[in-house]
């Protein structure tokens, strides 16, 4: 929600909000998520990406899909990540046999 509100492109912002309306759950940042995100930032992940990953873990998400190659590469170096970080192509390969 935070990032979507900051998007200066009205059509992209509206589309993102439309997609978010279909979400089954929203994760609210808490101390546990913040602490986990700090560990991810220490591993070189940008703060907002770290919050996304920590939130995905908190929600017990199987996957976090990203097109950010730097984030993807860094996330794969962290050994105790509970949510698998994948590209859209990798996600497709994972879920479609």
C-alpha positions as CSV (number, residue, x, y, z in Angstrom):
1,X,0.0,0.0,0.0
2,X,2.8,2.4,1.0
3,X,4.7,2.0,-2.3
4,X,1.5,2.1,-4.4
5,X,0.4,5.4,-2.8
6,X,3.8,6.9,-3.7
7,X,3.5,5.9,-7.4
8,X,3.3,9.2,-9.5
9,X,1.7,7.5,-12.5
10,X,-2.0,7.6,-11.9
11,X,-2.9,4.7,-14.2
12,X,-0.3,2.4,-12.7
13,X,-1.3,3.4,-9.2
14,X,-5.0,2.7,-10.0
15,X,-4.1,-0.6,-11.5
16,X,-2.0,-1.6,-8.5
17,X,-4.9,-0.7,-6.1
18,X,-7.2,-2.8,-8.2
19,X,-4.9,-5.8,-7.9
20,X,-4.5,-5.1,-4.1
21,X,-8.4,-5.3,-3.8
22,X,-8.1,-8.9,-4.7
23,X,-5.7,-9.7,-1.9
24,X,-6.9,-12.3,0.6
25,X,-4.8,-10.8,3.5
26,X,-2.8,-7.8,4.4
27,X,0.2,-8.1,6.7
28,X,0.7,-5.2,9.1
29,X,4.3,-4.5,10.0
30,X,5.1,-5.4,13.6
31,X,8.3,-5.7,15.7
32,X,8.9,-9.3,14.6
33,X,8.8,-8.3,10.9
34,X,10.9,-5.2,11.5
35,X,13.6,-7.3,13.3
36,X,13.6,-9.9,10.6
37,X,13.8,-7.2,7.9
38,X,16.9,-5.7,9.7
39,X,18.7,-9.1,9.3
40,X,17.9,-9.0,5.6
41,X,19.2,-5.5,5.2
42,X,22.4,-6.6,6.9
43,X,22.7,-9.1,4.1
44,X,22.5,-6.3,1.6
45,X,18.8,-6.3,0.7
46,X,17.2,-2.8,0.3
47,X,15.0,-1.8,3.3
48,X,11.6,-2.0,1.4
49,X,12.5,-5.3,-0.2
50,X,13.6,-6.6,3.2
51,X,10.2,-5.6,4.6
52,X,8.4,-7.4,1.7
53,X,10.4,-10.6,2.4
54,X,10.0,-10.4,6.1
55,X,6.2,-9.9,5.6
56,X,6.0,-12.8,3.2
57,X,7.7,-15.0,5.7
58,X,5.4,-13.9,8.5
59,X,2.4,-14.7,6.2
60,X,3.9,-18.2,5.5
61,X,4.0,-17.4,1.8
62,X,5.6,-20.1,-0.3
63,X,6.9,-17.6,-2.8
64,X,7.8,-14.0,-3.2
65,X,8.0,-13.1,-6.9
66,X,10.2,-10.2,-8.1
67,X,11.6,-8.8,-11.3
68,X,14.5,-7.2,-9.3
69,X,17.5,-9.2,-10.2
70,X,19.7,-7.7,-7.5
71,X,17.1,-8.5,-4.8
72,X,16.7,-12.0,-6.2
73,X,20.4,-12.7,-6.2
74,X,20.9,-11.4,-2.7
75,X,17.9,-13.3,-1.3
76,X,19.2,-16.5,-2.7
77,X,22.4,-16.1,-0.6
78,X,20.5,-16.0,2.7
79,X,20.4,-19.5,4.1
80,X,17.5,-19.3,6.5
81,X,14.9,-17.6,4.3
82,X,11.6,-19.4,4.7
83,X,9.9,-17.9,1.6
84,X,11.4,-18.8,-1.7
85,X,12.3,-15.7,-3.8
86,X,11.7,-16.3,-7.5
87,X,11.5,-14.5,-10.8
88,X,8.2,-14.6,-12.7
89,X,9.7,-17.3,-15.0
90,X,10.9,-19.3,-12.0
91,X,7.5,-19.0,-10.4
92,X,5.8,-20.3,-13.6
93,X,8.2,-23.2,-13.7
94,X,7.5,-24.0,-10.0
95,X,3.7,-23.9,-10.2
96,X,3.0,-25.3,-13.7
97,X,4.3,-28.8,-14.1
